Amino acid sequence: MPLRHKSAQKRARQTVKRTERNKKVKSLIKGSLKRVIESKDKASAEVEMKKTVAVLDRAAVKGVIHMNKAANQKSKLAKRVNKMA
């Protein structure tokens, strides 16, 4: 069914752009989390965690993920890094 109204066409274009942007940000988050988890020692994990926290905060502010989800992921990550010896 073709979109007949200009506003509907515009919304469809915006949705495509936003979906692409959100996918990129979410894959960036996943990669960043993976780098922290796969770190061998605590020092490198802490450096990576700092970068990951920044990525999560930026995604939350932009509305890609919810603020609470970002907070939960940061908390879990901090626990995991603190357990490292």
Stockholm file with secondary structure:
# STOCKHOLM 1.0

chainA/1-85         MPLRHKSAQKRARQTVKRTERNKKVKSLIKGSLKRVIESKDKASAEVEMKKTVAVLDRAAVKGVIHMNKAANQKSKLAKRVNKMA
#=GR chainA/1-85 SS CCCCSHHHHHHHHHHHHHHHHHHHHHHHHHHHHHHHHTCSSHHHHHHHHHHHHHHHHHHHHHTSSCHHHHHHHHHHHHHHHHHCC
#=GC SS_cons        CCCCSHHHHHHHHHHHHHHHHHHHHHHHHHHHHHHHHTCSSHHHHHHHHHHHHHHHHHHHHHTSSCHHHHHHHHHHHHHHHHHCC
//
